[in-house]
């Protein structure tokens, strides 16, 4: 259970959130490296502090799968995920389901029933000479949501730079949005929107 609050003005921020992580699995049986391959996070309001929840009627279930094979290819997207030859994570698939519950914890999908799938791929690290920190410097998220079945969003983070204390101080985010037809193919004639954000 997390509790966020403003020590100077508690009325401005006093929020409780409950997260239960379950189903954690490892690849002991295949590579014997013990790398994480699966878990489920269920995020709800804290029952004892429901009135202090930012979304007391919202339940979010996030299922994360990481293929233990080196440079694995995600079956649905064709993107490379899993771990690299140095056992660093280079991608995963996250399936998120958000739905509504009332004060009695009864589910009502008619009010809210939203699913989102995010495939993270191309995770890069700065492990080359002279730096050997292995800090994450870039990745790509490919996102599909039931809110817009024909929309796919691809966000790429690149050029991550750090200060002398290894804190991120800048990066470039490129976002591409495009239309997906009923066959699952990209149709840029329907929608093809690109934007770039430089954070510094």
PyMOL commands that set and color helices and strands:
alter all, ss='L'
color gray80, all
select helices_A, chain A and resi 47-52
alter helices_A, ss='H'
color red, helices_A
select strands_A, chain A and resi 2-5+14-26+36-44+58-65+72-73+80-83+89-101+107-125+136-145+148-162+168-180+186-199
alter strands_A, ss='S'
color yellow, strands_A
deselect
rebuild
show_as cartoon
